Amino acid sequence: MILKLQFMFRLLFLLPLWFPTLLFAQQSGKHLNRYKKGLRQGKWVVYHDEEKKIPESSGRYRKGWQRGKWFYYYPDGKLEHREVYRFGKIKMKYYYPGGQVRKMGMAKWEENDIRMHYYYYGAWKHFKETGELEKIEYYERGEKKSTQLVLPPAKGQQNDSLIKVLFALDQQFKKSQDTLVAAYGSYGSKSTQYAFAKRWARENDSLVFLQVDDIIGKFGYPNREQVGEQAGVLFFIISAAPQPLREKHYSLILKARDNGILTAKDVAFFVDKVMVGKGEKQIYGTLFKFDHKNNRELYYPIGDPAEVNKKRKEVGLEEVDWGKETFLK
């Protein structure tokens, strides 16, 4: 009788300590992945495996919307990325399989009567596995507006990030010309559509020129070892840019030519364009206007004809019989 009383006393003493654990064990599974009035509510966990040992994602819903902290995992159970929902904004951070931060930034959900729109916005930072900040991408309502590169390319190695940026920059710049050609062909040069296309092209080009300055400021002129076939992108953009930008990077282009990144023949056209833009005489005689009325070429002024032909020969251009050519006055 005494032993039974001692057992009951110990049981009553320990029951308050055991009860929360027992209650959680009984109710935790029951309170996962619930619906309320047809909407997800409360704690949700989705698993990679049928045994429900490796989580794929976990977090909380409120009236069908994700709230608070959410975690997403690789198939091996390591954290792939996390999201924090607060006041309609989502703070996101992605990780490498080793646990280092891969990228981080902000996103947002917007809902209207027609659709739901999920998009990135603001600055997104990208890191190397070593922890170094590699680049920053800037988004506006899901559209990437620009990329700021931070790390210079390693000597003798291709910089994959820089290659991608240059390729995207090339496509963005060409889009201006394509838009103008399409507007001109469909509506004519005096149309409202063409005027709008010109304004858009100027805005688009100004963003491209800012990125060109940013790349050159950090890396100089990238060589072919670093960016492969994309080495000509900056030259193409600068050549087609307004005169101030051409003059600003004039010495850089000449240096890229001297270092074998750009061909002397290509740079000859650029040099003449800069000279004409400054109101000076051409060095290689590559620029002219076409007189459609008289079906002839009208060359911009050149220096001494014999010296010009000598320069042309040095860069692989054919000599011209300047005595038979007509010049602009």
Sine and cosine of phi, psi and omega as CSV:
sin_phi,cos_phi,sin_psi,cos_psi,sin_omega,cos_omega
0.00,0.00,-0.67,0.74,0.01,-1.00
-0.91,0.42,-0.67,0.74,0.01,-1.00
-0.89,0.45,-0.63,0.78,0.01,-1.00
-0.90,0.43,-0.66,0.75,0.03,-1.00
-0.90,0.44,-0.65,0.76,0.03,-1.00
-0.89,0.45,-0.63,0.77,0.02,-1.00
-0.91,0.42,-0.71,0.70,0.01,-1.00
-0.89,0.46,-0.63,0.78,0.00,-1.00
-0.90,0.44,-0.71,0.71,0.02,-1.00
-0.90,0.43,-0.63,0.78,-0.01,-1.00
-0.90,0.44,-0.70,0.72,0.02,-1.00
-0.91,0.42,-0.56,0.83,0.00,-1.00
-0.94,0.33,-0.64,0.77,-0.08,-1.00
-1.00,0.06,-0.33,0.94,-0.08,-1.00
-0.84,0.54,-0.68,0.73,0.03,-1.00
-0.88,0.48,-0.47,0.88,0.01,-1.00
-0.98,0.22,-0.59,0.81,-0.04,-1.00
-0.99,0.16,-0.51,0.86,-0.21,-0.98
-0.85,0.52,-0.72,0.70,0.01,-1.00
-0.87,0.49,-0.62,0.78,0.00,-1.00
-0.92,0.39,-0.69,0.72,0.02,-1.00
-0.90,0.43,-0.65,0.76,-0.01,-1.00
-0.90,0.43,-0.67,0.74,0.02,-1.00
-0.90,0.43,-0.67,0.74,-0.01,-1.00
-0.89,0.47,-0.57,0.82,-0.03,-1.00
-0.98,0.19,-0.54,0.84,-0.16,-0.99
-0.98,-0.21,-0.32,0.95,-0.11,-0.99
-0.85,0.52,-0.73,0.69,0.01,-1.00
-0.92,0.40,-0.58,0.81,-0.04,-1.00
-0.92,0.39,-0.45,0.89,-0.08,-1.00
-0.99,-0.15,0.19,0.98,0.05,-1.00
-1.00,-0.06,0.54,-0.84,0.17,-0.99
0.80,0.60,0.79,0.61,-0.02,-1.00
-0.99,-0.15,0.35,-0.94,0.13,-0.99
-0.89,-0.46,0.56,-0.83,0.09,-1.00
-0.70,-0.71,0.90,-0.44,-0.07,-1.00
0.82,0.57,0.64,0.77,0.05,-1.00
0.99,0.16,0.03,1.00,-0.02,-1.00
-0.89,-0.45,0.56,-0.83,0.04,-1.00
-0.90,0.43,0.65,-0.76,-0.08,-1.00
-0.55,-0.83,0.67,-0.75,0.07,-1.00
0.98,0.18,-0.40,-0.92,-0.09,-1.00
-0.95,0.30,0.75,-0.66,0.06,-1.00
-0.78,-0.63,0.69,-0.72,0.08,-1.00
-0.71,-0.70,0.80,-0.61,0.08,-1.00
-0.91,-0.41,0.65,-0.76,-0.10,-0.99
-0.92,-0.38,0.45,-0.89,0.10,-1.00
-0.96,0.27,-0.57,0.82,-0.15,-0.99
-0.92,-0.40,0.36,-0.93,0.00,-1.00
-0.93,0.36,-0.46,0.89,0.00,-1.00
-0.97,0.25,-0.14,0.99,0.00,-1.00
0.84,0.54,0.74,0.67,0.06,-1.00
-0.95,-0.32,-0.46,0.89,-0.03,-1.00
-0.92,-0.40,0.95,-0.31,-0.04,-1.00
-0.94,0.34,0.58,-0.82,0.11,-0.99
-0.99,-0.14,-0.63,0.78,0.06,-1.00
-0.40,-0.92,0.43,-0.90,0.04,-1.00
-0.43,-0.90,0.59,-0.81,0.01,-1.00
0.13,-0.99,-0.24,-0.97,-0.06,-1.00
-0.83,-0.55,0.56,-0.83,0.10,-0.99
-0.93,-0.37,0.49,-0.87,0.16,-0.99
-0.68,-0.74,0.92,-0.39,-0.04,-1.00
0.81,0.59,0.66,0.75,0.07,-1.00
1.00,0.07,-0.06,1.00,-0.02,-1.00
-0.94,-0.34,0.63,-0.77,0.07,-1.00
-0.93,0.36,0.65,-0.76,-0.02,-1.00
-0.68,-0.74,0.46,-0.89,0.07,-1.00
0.93,0.38,-0.61,-0.79,-0.07,-1.00
-1.00,-0.06,0.71,-0.70,0.09,-1.00
-0.82,-0.58,0.60,-0.80,-0.04,-1.00
-0.80,-0.60,0.67,-0.74,0.01,-1.00
-0.81,-0.58,0.64,-0.77,-0.18,-0.98
-0.82,-0.58,0.49,-0.87,0.16,-0.99
-0.94,0.35,0.29,-0.96,0.02,-1.00
-0.85,0.52,-0.35,0.94,0.03,-1.00
-1.00,0.02,0.07,1.00,0.05,-1.00
1.00,-0.08,-0.11,0.99,0.01,-1.00
-0.98,0.19,0.49,-0.87,-0.05,-1.00
-0.92,0.40,0.82,-0.57,0.01,-1.00
-1.00,-0.09,-0.71,0.70,0.15,-0.99
-0.29,-0.96,0.27,-0.96,0.02,-1.00
-0.75,-0.66,0.48,-0.88,0.01,-1.00
-0.75,-0.67,0.65,-0.76,0.07,-1.00
-0.85,-0.53,0.90,-0.44,-0.03,-1.00
-1.00,-0.08,0.82,-0.57,-0.02,-1.00
-0.41,-0.91,0.84,-0.54,0.04,-1.00
0.80,0.59,0.66,0.75,0.06,-1.00
0.98,0.18,0.01,1.00,0.01,-1.00
-0.92,-0.40,0.43,-0.90,-0.05,-1.00
-0.83,-0.56,0.89,-0.46,0.08,-1.00
-1.00,-0.03,0.85,-0.53,-0.14,-0.99
-0.86,-0.52,0.57,-0.82,0.05,-1.00
-0.57,-0.82,0.83,-0.56,0.00,-1.00
-0.96,-0.28,0.48,-0.88,-0.08,-1.00
-0.80,-0.60,0.51,-0.86,0.20,-0.98
-0.96,0.29,0.35,-0.94,0.03,-1.00
-0.83,0.55,-0.42,0.91,0.02,-1.00
-0.99,0.16,-0.08,1.00,0.04,-1.00
0.98,-0.22,-0.17,0.99,0.00,-1.00
-0.97,0.24,0.50,-0.87,0.01,-1.00
-0.93,0.38,0.77,-0.64,-0.01,-1.00
-0.99,-0.12,-0.73,0.68,0.07,-1.00
-0.35,-0.93,0.34,-0.94,0.00,-1.00
-0.44,-0.90,0.54,-0.84,0.00,-1.00
0.04,-1.00,-0.26,-0.96,-0.08,-1.00
-0.89,-0.46,0.50,-0.87,0.08,-1.00
-0.65,-0.76,0.11,-0.99,-0.06,-1.00
-0.42,-0.91,0.57,-0.82,0.15,-0.99
-0.97,-0.26,0.71,-0.70,0.13,-0.99
-0.78,-0.63,0.63,-0.77,-0.03,-1.00
-0.78,-0.63,0.69,-0.72,0.14,-0.99
-0.71,-0.71,-0.17,-0.99,-0.06,-1.00
-0.93,0.38,-0.34,0.94,-0.09,-1.00
-0.99,-0.14,-0.70,0.71,-0.13,-0.99
-0.38,-0.92,0.15,-0.99,0.14,-0.99
-0.95,-0.31,0.65,-0.76,-0.07,-1.00
-0.80,-0.60,0.87,-0.49,0.07,-1.00
-0.95,-0.32,0.76,-0.65,-0.04,-1.00
-0.43,-0.90,0.42,-0.91,0.16,-0.99
-0.98,0.20,0.45,-0.89,0.16,-0.99
-0.47,-0.88,0.34,-0.94,0.03,-1.00
0.96,0.28,-0.37,-0.93,-0.07,-1.00
-1.00,0.03,0.78,-0.63,0.11,-0.99
-0.92,-0.39,0.85,-0.53,-0.03,-1.00
-0.99,-0.11,0.72,-0.69,0.03,-1.00
-0.91,-0.42,0.70,-0.71,-0.06,-1.00
-0.86,-0.52,0.48,-0.88,0.15,-0.99
-0.99,0.17,0.25,-0.97,0.00,-1.00
-0.90,0.44,-0.34,0.94,0.04,-1.00
-0.98,0.20,-0.13,0.99,0.01,-1.00
0.99,-0.14,-0.10,0.99,-0.02,-1.00
-0.98,0.21,0.66,-0.75,0.07,-1.00
-0.94,0.35,0.85,-0.53,-0.09,-1.00
-0.99,-0.11,-0.71,0.70,-0.02,-1.00
-0.34,-0.94,0.28,-0.96,0.07,-1.00
-0.79,-0.62,0.84,-0.55,0.04,-1.00
-0.97,-0.25,0.67,-0.75,-0.03,-1.00
-0.93,-0.36,0.81,-0.59,-0.06,-1.00
-0.89,-0.46,0.52,-0.85,0.11,-0.99
-0.73,-0.68,0.95,-0.30,-0.04,-1.00
0.78,0.63,0.72,0.70,0.08,-1.00
1.00,0.03,-0.17,0.98,-0.01,-1.00
-0.98,-0.17,0.82,-0.57,0.01,-1.00
-0.96,0.29,0.86,-0.51,-0.07,-1.00
-1.00,-0.06,-0.60,0.80,-0.03,-1.00
-0.32,-0.95,0.27,-0.96,0.04,-1.00
-0.75,-0.66,0.78,-0.62,0.05,-1.00
-0.95,-0.31,0.93,-0.38,0.03,-1.00
-0.99,0.13,0.61,-0.79,-0.07,-1.00
-0.92,-0.40,-0.75,0.66,-0.05,-1.00
-1.00,0.08,0.75,-0.67,0.09,-1.00
-0.95,0.30,0.46,-0.89,0.01,-1.00
-0.92,0.39,0.60,-0.80,0.03,-1.00
-0.94,0.35,0.59,-0.81,-0.05,-1.00
-0.90,0.44,0.78,-0.63,0.03,-1.00
0.99,0.17,0.07,1.00,-0.01,-1.00
-0.82,-0.57,0.53,-0.85,0.06,-1.00
-0.97,0.25,0.63,-0.78,0.04,-1.00
-0.98,-0.20,0.99,-0.17,-0.09,-1.00
-0.88,0.48,-0.62,0.79,0.00,-1.00
-0.90,0.43,-0.68,0.73,-0.01,-1.00
-0.92,0.39,-0.60,0.80,0.05,-1.00
-0.87,0.49,-0.71,0.70,0.00,-1.00
-0.90,0.43,-0.65,0.76,0.00,-1.00
-0.90,0.43,-0.69,0.72,0.00,-1.00
-0.91,0.41,-0.65,0.76,0.03,-1.00
-0.88,0.47,-0.72,0.69,0.01,-1.00
-0.90,0.44,-0.61,0.79,0.01,-1.00
-0.90,0.43,-0.66,0.76,0.03,-1.00
-0.88,0.48,-0.70,0.71,0.00,-1.00
-0.91,0.41,-0.63,0.78,0.00,-1.00
-0.91,0.41,-0.64,0.77,-0.01,-1.00
-0.94,0.34,-0.66,0.75,0.00,-1.00
-0.91,0.41,-0.44,0.90,-0.01,-1.00
-0.88,0.47,-0.54,0.84,0.02,-1.00
-0.88,0.47,-0.75,0.66,-0.01,-1.00
-0.91,0.42,-0.66,0.75,0.00,-1.00
-0.89,0.46,-0.64,0.77,0.00,-1.00
-0.92,0.40,-0.68,0.73,0.01,-1.00
-0.90,0.43,-0.69,0.72,0.00,-1.00
-0.88,0.47,-0.68,0.73,-0.02,-1.00
-0.91,0.42,-0.67,0.74,-0.01,-1.00
-0.92,0.39,-0.65,0.76,0.01,-1.00
-0.91,0.42,-0.70,0.71,-0.03,-1.00
-0.92,0.39,-0.56,0.83,-0.06,-1.00
-1.00,0.04,-0.56,0.83,-0.15,-0.99
-0.83,-0.56,-0.27,0.96,-0.02,-1.00
1.00,-0.03,0.32,-0.95,-0.11,-0.99
-0.95,0.30,-0.29,0.96,-0.05,-1.00
-0.98,-0.20,0.15,0.99,-0.06,-1.00
-0.99,0.11,0.36,-0.93,0.09,-1.00
-0.90,0.44,-0.60,0.80,-0.01,-1.00
-0.90,0.45,-0.63,0.77,0.00,-1.00
-0.94,0.34,-0.62,0.78,0.04,-1.00
-0.89,0.46,-0.66,0.75,0.04,-1.00
-0.90,0.43,-0.67,0.74,0.01,-1.00
-0.88,0.48,-0.61,0.79,0.02,-1.00
-0.91,0.42,-0.67,0.74,0.03,-1.00
-0.90,0.44,-0.69,0.72,0.02,-1.00
-0.89,0.46,-0.67,0.74,-0.01,-1.00
-0.88,0.47,-0.65,0.76,0.03,-1.00
-0.89,0.45,-0.68,0.74,0.01,-1.00
-0.91,0.41,-0.68,0.73,0.01,-1.00
-0.89,0.46,-0.71,0.70,-0.01,-1.00
-0.90,0.44,-0.61,0.79,-0.01,-1.00
-0.89,0.46,-0.59,0.81,0.06,-1.00
-0.92,0.39,-0.64,0.77,0.03,-1.00
-0.89,0.46,-0.70,0.71,-0.03,-1.00
-0.90,0.43,-0.57,0.82,0.06,-1.00
-0.90,0.43,-0.64,0.77,0.02,-1.00
-0.93,0.36,-0.58,0.81,0.07,-1.00
-0.87,0.50,-0.73,0.68,0.02,-1.00
-0.87,0.49,-0.64,0.77,-0.02,-1.00
-0.91,0.41,-0.70,0.72,0.00,-1.00
-0.90,0.44,-0.73,0.68,-0.01,-1.00
-0.90,0.43,-0.61,0.79,0.02,-1.00
-0.89,0.46,-0.52,0.85,-0.04,-1.00
-1.00,-0.05,-0.59,0.81,-0.17,-0.99
-0.86,-0.51,-0.10,0.99,-0.15,-0.99
0.94,0.33,-0.45,-0.89,0.07,-1.00
-1.00,-0.03,0.91,-0.41,-0.05,-1.00
-0.89,0.45,0.66,-0.75,0.02,-1.00
-1.00,-0.05,0.05,-1.00,-0.09,-1.00
-0.95,0.32,-0.44,0.90,0.08,-1.00
-0.90,0.44,-0.55,0.83,-0.07,-1.00
-1.00,0.07,-0.62,0.79,-0.12,-0.99
-0.78,-0.62,0.07,1.00,0.07,-1.00
0.86,0.51,-0.77,-0.64,-0.07,-1.00
-0.93,0.37,-0.26,0.97,-0.01,-1.00
-0.98,0.18,0.06,1.00,-0.03,-1.00
-0.90,0.44,-0.41,0.91,-0.03,-1.00
-1.00,0.03,-0.08,1.00,-0.09,-1.00
-0.89,0.46,-0.76,0.65,-0.03,-1.00
-0.88,0.47,-0.63,0.78,0.01,-1.00
-0.89,0.45,-0.68,0.73,0.01,-1.00
-0.88,0.48,-0.70,0.71,-0.03,-1.00
-0.93,0.36,-0.70,0.71,-0.02,-1.00
-0.91,0.42,-0.61,0.79,0.01,-1.00
-0.89,0.47,-0.58,0.81,-0.02,-1.00
-1.00,-0.03,-0.01,1.00,-0.05,-1.00
-0.98,0.19,0.22,-0.98,0.09,-1.00
-0.87,0.50,0.38,-0.92,-0.07,-1.00
-0.79,0.62,-0.68,0.73,-0.01,-1.00
-0.85,0.53,-0.64,0.77,0.01,-1.00
-0.95,0.32,-0.58,0.81,0.05,-1.00
-0.89,0.45,-0.70,0.72,0.01,-1.00
-0.92,0.39,-0.60,0.80,-0.02,-1.00
-0.87,0.50,-0.63,0.77,-0.07,-1.00
-0.95,-0.30,0.30,0.95,-0.04,-1.00
-0.86,0.52,-0.78,0.63,-0.03,-1.00
-0.91,0.42,-0.53,0.85,0.03,-1.00
-0.91,0.41,-0.66,0.75,0.01,-1.00
-0.91,0.41,-0.66,0.75,0.03,-1.00
-0.90,0.44,-0.61,0.79,0.02,-1.00
-0.92,0.39,-0.64,0.77,0.04,-1.00
-0.90,0.44,-0.58,0.81,0.08,-1.00
-0.90,0.43,-0.74,0.67,-0.04,-1.00
-0.90,0.44,-0.47,0.88,0.00,-1.00
-1.00,0.02,0.06,1.00,0.06,-1.00
0.99,0.16,0.16,0.99,0.03,-1.00
-0.98,0.22,-0.64,0.77,0.03,-1.00
-0.90,-0.43,0.48,-0.88,0.00,-1.00
-0.99,0.15,0.53,-0.85,0.01,-1.00
-0.89,0.45,-0.54,0.84,-0.01,-1.00
-0.91,0.41,-0.70,0.72,0.02,-1.00
-0.91,0.42,-0.67,0.74,-0.05,-1.00
-0.93,0.37,-0.43,0.90,0.03,-1.00
-0.85,0.52,-0.66,0.75,0.04,-1.00
-0.90,0.43,-0.64,0.77,0.01,-1.00
-0.90,0.43,-0.69,0.72,-0.01,-1.00
-0.87,0.50,-0.72,0.69,0.01,-1.00
-0.89,0.45,-0.60,0.80,0.01,-1.00
-0.90,0.45,-0.66,0.76,0.03,-1.00
-0.92,0.40,-0.68,0.73,-0.01,-1.00
-0.88,0.48,-0.71,0.70,0.00,-1.00
-0.90,0.43,-0.63,0.78,0.03,-1.00
-0.89,0.45,-0.48,0.88,0.03,-1.00
-1.00,0.02,-0.03,1.00,-0.03,-1.00
0.99,0.17,0.34,0.94,-0.01,-1.00
-0.96,-0.27,0.15,-0.99,-0.04,-1.00
-0.98,0.20,0.52,-0.86,0.03,-1.00
-0.92,0.40,0.49,-0.87,0.05,-1.00
-0.99,-0.11,-0.56,0.83,-0.06,-1.00
-0.92,-0.39,-0.14,0.99,0.02,-1.00
0.90,0.43,0.73,0.69,-0.06,-1.00
-0.98,-0.18,-0.25,0.97,-0.11,-0.99
-0.96,-0.27,0.68,-0.73,0.06,-1.00
-0.44,-0.90,0.32,-0.95,0.16,-0.99
-0.96,-0.28,0.50,-0.86,0.00,-1.00
-0.98,-0.18,0.82,-0.57,0.03,-1.00
-1.00,0.02,0.99,-0.14,-0.06,-1.00
-0.92,0.38,-0.53,0.85,-0.03,-1.00
-0.89,0.45,-0.69,0.73,-0.04,-1.00
-0.96,-0.27,0.08,1.00,0.05,-1.00
0.80,0.59,0.85,0.53,-0.03,-1.00
-0.48,-0.87,0.30,-0.95,0.04,-1.00
-1.00,-0.08,0.72,-0.69,0.05,-1.00
-0.91,-0.41,0.95,-0.30,-0.07,-1.00
-0.98,0.19,0.57,-0.82,0.18,-0.98
-0.94,0.34,0.44,-0.90,-0.08,-1.00
-0.82,0.58,0.58,-0.82,0.04,-1.00
-0.84,-0.54,0.16,-0.99,0.08,-1.00
-0.99,0.13,-0.56,-0.83,0.02,-1.00
-0.87,0.49,0.85,-0.52,-0.07,-1.00
-0.81,0.58,-0.67,0.74,-0.02,-1.00
-0.90,0.43,-0.65,0.76,0.00,-1.00
-0.93,0.37,-0.60,0.80,0.02,-1.00
-0.90,0.44,-0.70,0.72,0.02,-1.00
-0.91,0.42,-0.56,0.83,0.07,-1.00
-0.89,0.45,-0.70,0.72,0.02,-1.00
-0.90,0.43,-0.64,0.77,0.01,-1.00
-0.88,0.47,-0.68,0.73,-0.02,-1.00
-0.90,0.44,-0.59,0.81,-0.02,-1.00
-0.90,0.44,-0.51,0.86,-0.05,-1.00
-0.97,-0.23,0.08,1.00,0.07,-1.00
1.00,-0.05,0.33,0.95,0.07,-1.00
-0.99,-0.16,0.51,-0.86,0.00,-1.00
-0.95,0.30,0.49,-0.87,0.06,-1.00
-0.95,0.30,0.44,-0.90,-0.03,-1.00
-0.84,-0.54,0.66,-0.75,0.10,-1.00
-0.99,0.14,1.00,0.02,-0.14,-0.99
-0.91,0.42,-0.38,0.93,0.02,-1.00
-0.91,0.41,-0.36,0.93,-0.01,-1.00
-0.99,-0.11,-0.05,1.00,-0.06,-1.00
-0.99,-0.11,0.38,-0.93,0.04,-1.00
-0.95,-0.32,0.63,-0.78,-0.07,-1.00
-0.89,-0.46,0.49,-0.87,0.13,-0.99
-0.95,0.32,0.58,-0.81,0.00,-1.00
-1.00,-0.06,0.00,0.00,0.00,0.00
